[in-house]
């Protein structure tokens, strides 16, 4: 157990160094705070560090001092709720980002202003409307993320929160009727987000059914998914099918066993057909249950890897290290890879020599 903890600390330390130094991650140092820190729930001492003198009570003067936009001197901090409510992130993004496209009622994409991927590569995902993470954004490439203030700072090159606040408020508050309209919209979004159920908490039956379609049987000596077996064989992973319970979802797979998605417009569940034509990697627990899967496309469709939605209100990432539960219950040399397929390659080649596990992506560090 001590070995894996030390390895994990080393990986976290390496990630932190890359973020701070730039390294292979083109994240500029001034955005490190925006990536690492959530504003909500912080006490006044921490907030004073984040926004400096901007939130401090002004020196007493015979002439009354008007508070800057978005600031309440009585509370001693920025009124972030008002800023987010009166400046919907999708409306702001549509004005200041290149390549902005609305993909649905809760998600839009655009070019990332942090690492500059260009309008032809919209890696920035913006959550709005009744989405559980409404009002936030994240880049799938450099992992920069934040709220509407962070977005304005990144896009406009501002170094201080006061600049972003002045940009949004434009020197004046919104008219009362517009404030009331946006407040009503925000309340409705919260209500709709609260109606989203927790999804895909147990994927054991799905993983088992996918495995049955990939393994060889007397009835199907070449398996029901020969193209998937050929792909795995070319990668030297045919033995991994039984070892890790790999599966495949092809056309004709029972829709009732597929992971579920949530339709925000109709407010109802639907089978997630995006899992078709994918190799299924189950995150099997020691008791045989499967709470999480990852799915790798064989047809080139995006995303390359797909995980089922967890649903619910701001459930957080369902990313976890692959095989961490099995590895931490044993003694031995632990090898950690980036990606499940490299992990399985090591497991197949050296199963009696090492304990293999994998980090499926940097979201594991959240």
C-alpha positions as CSV (number, residue, x, y, z in Angstrom):
1,X,0.0,0.0,0.0
2,X,2.9,2.3,0.8
3,X,4.4,1.8,-2.6
4,X,1.2,2.9,-4.5
5,X,0.8,6.0,-2.2
6,X,4.3,7.1,-3.0
7,X,3.8,6.5,-6.7
8,X,0.5,8.5,-6.6
9,X,2.1,11.4,-4.7
10,X,4.8,11.5,-7.4
11,X,2.3,11.7,-10.2
12,X,0.4,14.4,-8.5
13,X,3.6,16.3,-7.9
14,X,4.5,16.0,-11.6
15,X,1.1,17.2,-12.7
16,X,1.4,20.2,-10.4
17,X,4.9,21.1,-11.7
18,X,3.7,20.8,-15.3
19,X,0.8,23.2,-14.6
20,X,3.0,25.7,-12.8
21,X,5.9,25.7,-15.2
22,X,3.9,25.4,-18.5
23,X,5.8,22.2,-19.5
24,X,3.8,20.1,-22.0
25,X,0.7,21.8,-20.8
26,X,0.5,25.2,-22.5
27,X,-1.4,26.7,-19.5
28,X,0.0,30.1,-18.7
29,X,1.1,30.5,-15.0
30,X,-1.4,33.4,-14.4
31,X,-4.3,31.0,-15.0
32,X,-3.1,28.5,-12.4
33,X,-5.4,30.1,-9.8
34,X,-8.3,29.9,-12.1
35,X,-7.8,26.3,-12.8
36,X,-7.2,25.2,-9.3
37,X,-9.5,27.2,-7.1
38,X,-13.3,27.3,-6.7
39,X,-14.6,30.7,-5.3
40,X,-17.7,29.4,-3.7
41,X,-17.5,28.5,0.0
42,X,-14.2,30.3,0.6
43,X,-13.8,32.4,3.7
44,X,-13.0,36.1,3.5
45,X,-9.3,35.6,4.3
46,X,-8.9,33.3,1.3
47,X,-11.0,35.6,-1.0
48,X,-8.8,38.6,0.0
49,X,-5.8,36.6,-1.4
50,X,-7.7,35.8,-4.6
51,X,-8.9,39.3,-5.5
52,X,-6.5,41.4,-3.4
53,X,-7.4,44.9,-2.2
54,X,-10.3,44.9,-4.6
55,X,-12.5,43.3,-1.9
56,X,-11.1,45.2,1.1
57,X,-13.1,47.9,2.9
58,X,-12.0,51.2,1.5
59,X,-10.3,53.8,3.7
60,X,-12.7,56.1,5.5
61,X,-13.1,59.4,3.7
62,X,-15.3,62.5,4.0
63,X,-16.4,61.8,0.4
64,X,-18.6,58.6,0.0
65,X,-16.9,56.0,-2.1
66,X,-19.1,54.0,-4.5
67,X,-18.3,50.2,-4.4
68,X,-17.0,48.8,-7.7
69,X,-19.4,46.7,-9.8
70,X,-20.2,43.3,-8.3
71,X,-18.7,44.1,-4.9
72,X,-20.4,44.5,-1.5
73,X,-18.2,46.1,1.0
74,X,-20.6,45.0,3.7
75,X,-19.9,41.4,2.9
76,X,-16.3,42.0,2.0
77,X,-16.4,39.9,-1.2
78,X,-17.5,39.8,-4.8
79,X,-21.2,38.9,-5.3
80,X,-20.5,36.0,-7.6
81,X,-24.1,34.8,-7.7
82,X,-25.3,38.1,-9.1
83,X,-22.5,38.1,-11.7
84,X,-23.3,34.6,-12.9
85,X,-27.1,35.2,-12.9
86,X,-27.0,38.5,-14.8
87,X,-24.3,37.4,-17.3
88,X,-25.2,33.9,-18.6
89,X,-22.1,32.2,-19.6
90,X,-23.4,31.2,-23.1
91,X,-24.3,34.8,-23.9
92,X,-20.9,36.0,-22.9
93,X,-19.0,33.2,-24.6
94,X,-20.9,33.9,-27.9
95,X,-19.5,37.5,-27.9
96,X,-15.9,36.9,-26.9
97,X,-14.9,33.4,-28.1
98,X,-13.8,32.3,-31.6
99,X,-15.7,29.4,-33.1
100,X,-18.6,29.5,-30.7
101,X,-21.3,26.9,-31.5
102,X,-24.3,25.8,-29.4
103,X,-24.6,22.1,-29.5
104,X,-27.8,21.6,-27.5
105,X,-29.9,23.1,-24.7
106,X,-27.1,22.6,-22.1
107,X,-23.7,22.6,-24.0
108,X,-21.8,24.8,-26.4
109,X,-18.2,24.6,-27.7
110,X,-15.7,27.2,-28.8
111,X,-11.9,27.6,-29.3
112,X,-10.0,27.7,-26.1
113,X,-8.5,31.1,-25.3
114,X,-6.0,29.7,-22.8
115,X,-3.9,27.5,-25.1
116,X,-5.1,28.9,-28.4
117,X,-6.3,25.9,-30.4
118,X,-8.1,27.9,-33.0
119,X,-11.7,28.0,-34.2
120,X,-11.2,24.8,-36.2
121,X,-10.6,22.8,-33.0
122,X,-13.3,23.8,-30.5
123,X,-12.0,22.0,-27.4
124,X,-13.7,24.4,-24.9
125,X,-17.0,23.0,-23.5
126,X,-19.4,25.5,-22.0
127,X,-22.2,24.3,-19.7
128,X,-25.4,26.3,-19.4
129,X,-29.1,26.1,-19.0
130,X,-30.3,23.3,-16.7
131,X,-26.9,21.4,-16.9
132,X,-25.7,20.3,-13.4
133,X,-22.6,22.3,-13.9
134,X,-24.3,25.3,-15.5
135,X,-22.2,28.5,-15.6
136,X,-18.9,26.7,-16.0
137,X,-16.5,25.8,-18.8
138,X,-13.6,23.3,-19.3
139,X,-11.1,22.7,-22.1
140,X,-10.8,19.0,-23.0
141,X,-7.3,19.7,-24.2
142,X,-5.4,21.8,-21.6
143,X,-8.0,21.2,-18.8
144,X,-8.3,24.9,-17.9
145,X,-11.7,25.6,-16.4
146,X,-13.7,28.1,-14.4
147,X,-16.8,30.3,-14.4
148,X,-17.8,33.3,-16.4
149,X,-15.3,35.6,-14.8
150,X,-12.5,33.2,-15.5
151,X,-13.7,33.0,-19.1
152,X,-13.6,36.7,-19.6
153,X,-10.1,37.0,-18.0
154,X,-8.8,34.2,-20.3
155,X,-10.4,35.6,-23.5
156,X,-9.6,39.2,-22.9
157,X,-6.2,38.8,-21.4
158,X,-7.1,40.4,-18.1
159,X,-4.9,39.7,-15.0
160,X,-7.3,41.0,-12.4
161,X,-10.9,40.1,-11.4
162,X,-11.8,43.8,-11.3
163,X,-11.2,44.1,-15.0
164,X,-13.5,41.2,-15.8
165,X,-16.2,42.6,-13.5
166,X,-16.0,46.0,-15.2
167,X,-16.1,44.4,-18.6
168,X,-19.2,42.4,-17.8
169,X,-21.1,45.2,-16.1
170,X,-20.1,47.8,-18.7
171,X,-20.0,50.6,-16.2
172,X,-23.6,50.1,-15.1
173,X,-26.0,47.5,-13.7
174,X,-28.6,45.9,-15.8
175,X,-32.1,47.4,-15.8
176,X,-34.5,45.9,-13.2
177,X,-36.7,44.2,-15.7
178,X,-33.7,42.4,-17.3
179,X,-32.4,41.4,-13.8
180,X,-35.9,39.9,-13.0
181,X,-35.9,38.0,-16.3
182,X,-32.5,36.5,-15.7
183,X,-33.3,35.7,-12.1
184,X,-36.4,33.8,-13.2
185,X,-34.4,31.9,-15.8
186,X,-31.8,31.0,-13.2
187,X,-34.4,29.6,-10.8
188,X,-35.9,27.5,-13.7
189,X,-32.5,26.1,-14.6
190,X,-31.9,25.1,-10.9
191,X,-35.3,23.4,-10.8
192,X,-34.6,21.5,-14.0
193,X,-31.1,20.5,-12.9
194,X,-32.5,19.2,-9.7
195,X,-34.8,16.9,-11.6
196,X,-31.9,15.0,-13.2
197,X,-31.7,11.6,-11.6
198,X,-28.5,9.8,-10.7
199,X,-27.6,7.6,-13.7
200,X,-25.6,4.5,-14.4
201,X,-24.8,3.6,-10.8
202,X,-24.5,-0.1,-11.7
203,X,-23.2,-1.1,-15.1
204,X,-22.6,-4.8,-14.3
205,X,-25.3,-6.2,-16.6
206,X,-24.2,-3.9,-19.4
207,X,-20.5,-5.0,-19.0
208,X,-21.5,-8.7,-18.9
209,X,-23.7,-8.5,-22.0
210,X,-20.9,-6.7,-23.9
211,X,-18.4,-9.4,-22.8
212,X,-20.6,-12.2,-24.0
213,X,-20.6,-10.6,-27.5
214,X,-16.8,-10.5,-27.6
215,X,-15.7,-13.8,-26.1
216,X,-15.5,-17.0,-28.1
217,X,-18.1,-19.7,-27.4
218,X,-19.1,-23.1,-28.8
219,X,-22.0,-21.3,-30.5
220,X,-19.8,-18.5,-31.8
221,X,-16.3,-19.9,-32.2
222,X,-15.1,-16.6,-33.8
223,X,-17.2,-14.6,-31.3
224,X,-20.1,-12.3,-32.3
225,X,-17.7,-9.4,-32.8
226,X,-14.8,-10.6,-34.9
227,X,-13.7,-7.1,-36.0
228,X,-13.3,-6.1,-32.4
229,X,-11.3,-9.3,-31.6
230,X,-9.1,-8.6,-34.6
231,X,-8.4,-5.0,-33.4
232,X,-7.4,-6.3,-29.9
233,X,-5.3,-9.1,-31.5
234,X,-3.4,-6.6,-33.5
235,X,-2.6,-4.8,-30.3
236,X,-1.5,-8.0,-28.6
237,X,-4.5,-7.9,-26.3
238,X,-6.5,-10.9,-27.2
239,X,-5.7,-12.5,-23.9
240,X,-6.9,-9.4,-22.2
241,X,-10.5,-10.1,-23.1
242,X,-11.0,-12.8,-20.5
243,X,-8.4,-11.3,-18.0
244,X,-10.2,-7.9,-17.8
245,X,-13.7,-8.8,-19.1
246,X,-13.5,-6.7,-22.2
247,X,-16.6,-6.4,-24.2
248,X,-18.0,-4.9,-27.4
249,X,-21.3,-3.2,-28.3
250,X,-22.4,-3.6,-31.9
251,X,-25.6,-3.0,-33.7
252,X,-28.4,-5.1,-32.3
253,X,-27.2,-4.7,-28.7
254,X,-30.3,-4.6,-26.4
255,X,-31.2,-1.0,-25.9
256,X,-32.5,-1.6,-22.4
257,X,-29.0,-2.6,-21.3
258,X,-27.2,0.4,-22.6
259,X,-26.1,3.2,-20.2
260,X,-28.7,6.0,-20.0
261,X,-28.6,9.6,-20.9
262,X,-30.8,12.5,-19.8
263,X,-32.8,14.6,-22.4
264,X,-32.8,18.1,-20.8
265,X,-35.5,19.4,-23.2
266,X,-38.0,16.5,-22.7
267,X,-36.8,15.8,-19.2
268,X,-36.7,12.1,-19.7
269,X,-34.2,9.2,-19.9
270,X,-33.0,7.7,-23.2
271,X,-30.6,4.8,-24.1
272,X,-27.1,6.2,-24.9
273,X,-26.6,4.8,-28.4
274,X,-23.2,6.5,-28.5
275,X,-21.8,3.4,-27.0
276,X,-22.4,1.4,-30.2
277,X,-19.2,0.3,-32.1
278,X,-17.0,0.6,-29.0
279,X,-14.8,-1.8,-27.0
280,X,-16.0,-1.7,-23.4
281,X,-13.4,-1.6,-20.6
282,X,-15.2,-2.5,-17.3
283,X,-13.8,-1.2,-14.0
284,X,-14.5,-4.4,-12.2
285,X,-14.5,-4.4,-8.4
286,X,-13.2,-7.3,-6.2
287,X,-16.9,-8.4,-5.7
288,X,-17.5,-8.5,-9.5
289,X,-19.6,-5.4,-9.8
290,X,-19.0,-2.8,-12.4
291,X,-19.7,0.8,-11.3
292,X,-17.8,2.5,-14.2
293,X,-16.8,1.6,-17.8
294,X,-14.8,3.3,-20.4
295,X,-15.6,2.8,-24.1
296,X,-13.1,3.0,-26.9
297,X,-14.4,3.7,-30.5
298,X,-13.3,1.5,-33.4
299,X,-14.9,3.7,-36.0
300,X,-13.1,7.0,-35.5
301,X,-16.1,8.8,-34.1
302,X,-15.6,11.3,-31.3
303,X,-15.0,11.3,-28.5
304,X,-12.4,8.6,-28.8
305,X,-13.2,7.4,-25.3
306,X,-16.6,7.7,-23.7
307,X,-17.8,7.2,-20.2
308,X,-21.4,7.1,-19.0
309,X,-22.9,10.2,-17.4
310,X,-23.4,10.0,-13.6
311,X,-26.3,12.4,-13.7
312,X,-27.5,14.1,-10.6
313,X,-26.7,17.6,-9.4
314,X,-23.0,18.4,-9.9
315,X,-21.9,14.8,-9.3
316,X,-18.3,15.4,-10.1
317,X,-16.1,13.3,-12.3
318,X,-16.6,9.6,-12.2
319,X,-13.0,9.1,-13.3
320,X,-11.0,6.8,-11.1
321,X,-7.7,4.9,-11.6
322,X,-8.3,1.6,-13.5
323,X,-7.8,-1.4,-11.2
324,X,-7.0,0.7,-8.1
325,X,-9.3,-1.4,-5.9
326,X,-7.7,-4.7,-6.9
327,X,-4.1,-3.4,-6.7
328,X,-4.4,-1.8,-3.2
329,X,-5.5,-5.2,-1.8
330,X,-2.3,-6.9,-2.8
331,X,1.4,-6.6,-2.1
332,X,4.0,-6.3,-4.9
333,X,5.5,-3.9,-7.4
334,X,3.0,-1.5,-8.8
335,X,3.2,-0.2,-12.4
336,X,1.0,2.8,-13.2
337,X,0.4,3.7,-16.9
338,X,-1.5,6.5,-18.7
339,X,-4.4,4.7,-20.3
340,X,-6.1,1.3,-19.8
341,X,-4.7,-0.3,-23.0
342,X,-1.1,0.2,-21.9
343,X,-2.0,-1.1,-18.5
344,X,-3.6,-4.3,-20.0
345,X,-0.5,-4.8,-22.2
346,X,1.7,-4.9,-19.2
347,X,-0.7,-7.2,-17.3
348,X,-0.8,-9.7,-20.2
349,X,2.9,-9.6,-20.6
350,X,4.0,-9.7,-17.0
351,X,1.0,-10.8,-15.0
352,X,3.0,-12.7,-12.4
353,X,5.6,-10.0,-11.9
354,X,3.8,-6.7,-11.3
355,X,0.5,-5.2,-10.2
356,X,-0.8,-3.0,-13.0
357,X,-3.1,0.0,-12.8
358,X,-3.9,3.0,-15.1
359,X,-4.9,6.6,-15.0
360,X,-7.5,7.1,-17.7
361,X,-7.0,10.8,-17.9
362,X,-6.0,13.9,-15.9
363,X,-9.5,14.1,-14.4
364,X,-8.3,11.5,-11.9
365,X,-6.5,14.4,-10.2
366,X,-9.7,16.3,-9.5
